[in-house]
Amino acid sequence: MPTPDTWDVTAAAETLEVPVDLTQGRGGVYALKVKGLSMVDALINDGDIVLMQYVNVVENGEMAAVWLKAEKEATLKKVYVESGRVRLQPANSQMQPIYAEPNNVEIQGKVIAVIRQLL
């Protein structure tokens, strides 16, 4: 799971109740609140909660929470390893991908569910 030395903690931790079948048989499950519009074409909107399973490696095309070490920022993107670099692809046709050196990228988990609160 993300640790304080790899994620900026801006708010107190909260507890989120989710159906057991979303987490059953999975270890290292945590939730992140989405900020921004980079994944709207994947139906993930600003303010949504994504359930993550901690992993440090993902398959090409999987959606992951990524810590960019040099920039000290986190992002939620589809991850592709290509020609000695990592492409972090937004799911928003109005945004450009982020290209990073592999040693600057730390995978913090993959998306297992999206929770949207309807008002």
PyMOL commands that set and color helices and strands:
alter all, ss='L'
color gray80, all
select helices_A, chain A and resi 20-23+40-42+102-104
alter helices_A, ss='H'
color red, helices_A
select strands_A, chain A and resi 29-33+49-53+63-68+73-82+85-89+98-100+105-115
alter strands_A, ss='S'
color yellow, strands_A
deselect
rebuild
show_as cartoon
